[in-house]
Amino acid sequence: MEEPITNQDQPTRSRRHRRPASEDPFFALRNILNIIFMVLAVIGVIIYLVAEDNTIGVYIIIGAIVLKMVECCLRMLH
């Protein structure tokens, strides 16, 4: 009779293509850019929905998207 396979019997998978956070020199910068992106996106949507002139909210959202693109470029370069 076979014994059931437990988690201890299964081999662990390693992700070799990812660097640990301690090795990535841009990790802290990317986190800061992500936080700024999220804050600007929320502020931009609120201003877009509340203000009579929607263009300011659109500009803030576009600025947030530019920051996100910078963060993505940093991630792809490493």
HELIX and SHEET records of a PDB file:
HELIX    1   1 PHE A   27  VAL A   50  1                                  24    
HELIX    2   2 THR A   55  LEU A   77  1                                  23    
END                                                                             
